[in-house]
Amino acid sequence: MQNQHALMVEKLANIVTAIPFNRLLGLKLNHISAEHIELRFAMQQELIGNFLQGILHGGVISSVLDMAGGLAAMSGAIKKHPHHTEEELVEIVGKCSTIDLQINYLRPGRGELFSAKAWLIKQGKQLSFCRMELSNEENTLIAMGTATYLLKIKNSF
C-alpha cells in the first residue's frame, strides 16, 4: 500500500499543471507530502492588481492559497485511506471542494517570487482543515488563511 500512496501523491502533483488556471498563474509544485504543500510562482504583469504600485491582485493570492490548501487536504486524504483502491482515491480527490476560505491580507503583494505553503491541521471523516501562508522571496509574510474542504469519502469508519 505504501507504493500506492506514493503513486497517488505523484498523480496529485500533476493536478497543479493540469489545471489551465494554475498554468496561467505559473504555479509550480515545490514540495508535497501528507502534511505539507509548497507551491511557487513568479510575478507576472498579468497578476498585478494595483497597477500604480505593481502588487499582486488579491484574487491571485486567495486562489493560490486555496489551491495549496486543497492539495494539502487531498494529500492527507490519500494517506488517511490506504485501504481504498486507486479508483476510489481518484474519486475522493476529484470531488474535493472548498466550503470555507478565510484570507487575511497582511501586506501588499510585493516581490518577484512567491511561495504558498499549506499544512493540514485536522482531517475528519469528510472535512479537512488547513492553514496556508503566502510569502515573497524575502520571506515576508504577505497573507495567511484557513480553509475547510469537503471530501466525499465512502465507507469511512
DAJO-V616365 format. One record per helix or strand of 3 or more residues. SS is the DSSP state (~ for helix, > for strand). FROM is the first residue (numbers start at 1). TO is the last residue. Records with the same first field share a line. If there is no record, write none. Layout:
BEGIN
SS = FROM-TO, FROM-TO
END
This chain:
BEGIN
~ = 2-18, 20-25, 45-47, 58-80, 86-94
> = 28-32, 36-42, 48-50, 97-105, 113-123, 127-136, 141-150
END
